[in-house]
């Protein structure tokens, strides 16, 4: 394709590209919301409660926030920063 084709159809090409980005972004948001909802269910099966809000609120937040909300969910529920280990703490004997 020549440069003239790209220059004449720049707006149409850009709109197509932008539409594809919106579609991919929406799909990512849906996937993260589904993953958060599934993980909240797994937490409840193990007898743990989600941090701060209900599972439905976490799923809705992931639907709106996408990767950022999913990352925040992971930090609060699966990182070593917030969860106490399920193993007992051993006393140090001197």
N, C-alpha and C positions, 0 to 999 in steps of 0.2 A: 504494500500500500504506500502510496506516495504521501509526501508532506502536505500537499494541497488537500488530499482527502481528510487528513487529520485536522487541518485548520478549518475546513468547511464544516466538519461534523464534530467539532470539539465539544459543544454543549451537549449534544446527544450522547456522545461517548462518556462524558463526565456523569450525566444523569444515570446512565446504565451502571457505571461503576459504583456510584453512590447508592443506588438501589440494591446492588449486590452486597455492599457493606452493611446496609441496614438489615438485610435478610440474614446475613451471617451473625450479626450482633444479636438479633432476636433469637436465633437458634442457640447461641451460646448462653443467653439469659435463661432460656427454657431448660437447657441441659443442667446448668448450675442449680436452678430451683428444684429440679427433679432429684438431683444428687443430694442436696441439703435435706429435702423432705425424706428421702430414703434413709439417710444417715440418722436423722432425728428418730425415725422409727426404730432403727437398730439400737440407738442409745436407750430408748424406752424399754426395749426387750431385755436389755441388760440391767434395767432398774435404775438408770441414770436419767436425770432431768436436764433438758437443755438450759443453757445459761441465759439469764436475763429475761427472755420472752418465750412464748409457746412455740411449738414446732411449726404451726401454721404461719405464725408471724415471721419466723426465720425463712420459711420457704417463699413467702411473699416478698421479703426483703431481698432475697437472692434473685427473685424474678425481676425486681426493679434495679438492683445494684450490680447484678452480674458477677464478674470476676472479683471485684472489690468486696462485695458482700460475702461471696463464697470464701475468700481469703480471711475475712474477719471471723466468719463462722469457724473455719479450721483453726485459727489461732486460739479462739476461746474454748474449743471443744477437744482438740487433738494435739496441741503443742504441749511441750513440757513446761511452758510458762504458767499455765493455769490449772491443769489437772493434777491432783495429788496421786501419787503412785498407789496402785492397789496392793503393793507388797508392803509388809510391815517394816517399820524402821528398826534397824538393829542398834542396840545400845553399844557404845564403844566402851570396852573394858580395858582398864590399864593395869 
